[in-house]
């Protein structure tokens, strides 16, 4: 899963998530466009990467709500070995 954050560290921070399926065992190319990222709370699409301040790759993410019952967990722990990332590129179209 990839996460993109706008207004990082501020009260108005918005976190968007996108996922990609990997087969494993060999190098794979994964391309995620801005429209693949959706806000973790309201589901709206990321309009563009222009306002993104943080981009991360992780197995799971917990978006904390006001109460524990409002927490949203996205993804799950890696199955098997954690993936190795190489040749990461920021591509603009």
BELGI-V805808 format. One record per backbone hydrogen bond with DSSP energy under -0.5 kcal/mol. CO is the residue of the C=O (numbers start at 0). NH is the residue of the N-H. If there is no record, write none. Layout:
BEGIN
CO:NH ; CO:NH
END
This chain:
BEGIN
0:57 ; 1:17 ; 2:55 ; 3:15 ; 4:52 ; 4:53 ; 5:13 ; 6:9 ; 9:12 ; 13:5 ; 14:39 ; 15:3 ; 16:37 ; 17:1 ; 27:29 ; 30:32 ; 32:35 ; 33:36 ; 33:45 ; 36:45 ; 37:16 ; 38:42 ; 43:38 ; 48:51 ; 50:6 ; 53:4 ; 55:2 ; 58:75 ; 60:62 ; 60:73 ; 61:63 ; 62:71 ; 66:69 ; 67:70 ; 71:62 ; 73:60 ; 77:79 ; 88:90
END
